[in-house]
Amino acid sequence: EQVKVFAPASVANVSCGFDVLGFALQSPGDEIIARRVESSSKLEIVTVTGANGMLPTSVEKNTAGVAAQMLLDYLECEFGIELEIHKKMPLGSGLGSSAASSVGAVVAVNRLLGSPLEDKELLQFAAEGERVACGTAHLDNVAPSLLGGVVFIRDQESADVFALECPKPLFATVVHPQIEIKTEDTRKILRRDIPLKKAVTQWGNVGGLVAGLLKGDYGLISRSLHDEIIEPVRSVLIPGFDKVKEAAINADVLGSGISGSGPSVFALSSTRGTAVRAGKRMQGAFDKIGLENECYISKV
Ligand code: HSE
């Protein structure tokens, strides 16, 4: 008996919403297989593909393993389970790679056990995988990967999250340059204190973005897609960031910024045509500085 699950990549932060906002992509994503075995009573990671040997296979060190083990302990599962992790997206890319594996693992294990928990209840377990991956159990990749669409995290501790359904079409462009940035490192360089004036601007934008998404107001979404706090600090780690963002803006996207903790750069558009055009121009900007890259277009 086995269950196969696809867990999508996601764009966290969405400019102004550091740690509180994220959306799922249609692709790429990870494929996780959970299989019930009689020969053992433990959880084991038997296969990891697509990670170039960069991911640990011991359950306690692997984000998916930790998340699945916590769930199994909670459900007092007594039989053995084998996990196969097929990474189908780049690691350290700002696309929520570790979150996708954790989500895929808890969803697969839950289904294998006959779905005793609802998806939303799986959040806390998937979040523990994030803690292993980068030191904090932030939910802005895990929640969208698990629930789909755009998700707002009102409170991380109590996992108080809700979906933001936009009545108008939205398309994401994500361009991933071939460098690796560790979320944990980029969290360490963030300033702990924020001048009140910047904070006011930021929560004005967060409120505007949430309202804009719910109303399907492209103008409001566009005016709100700014980040004066995190982006200026992290963008210096992404070669060519300013030019890539400028290329997106010049292609008439609604807004553009760092995807999660980078190095990927995202843009949101109102039409697929704009999203594709922006992608080409953003790729061109990375090409110009000799940085290999790939582009994903997705309906949000
Ligand atoms: N909100 C997290 C961060 C997302 O920006 O550190 C990491 O993918």
Residues whose N, C-alpha, C, O or C-beta is under 5 A from the ligand:
A	BS01	HSE	A12 F18 D19 H138 D140 T183 G260 S261
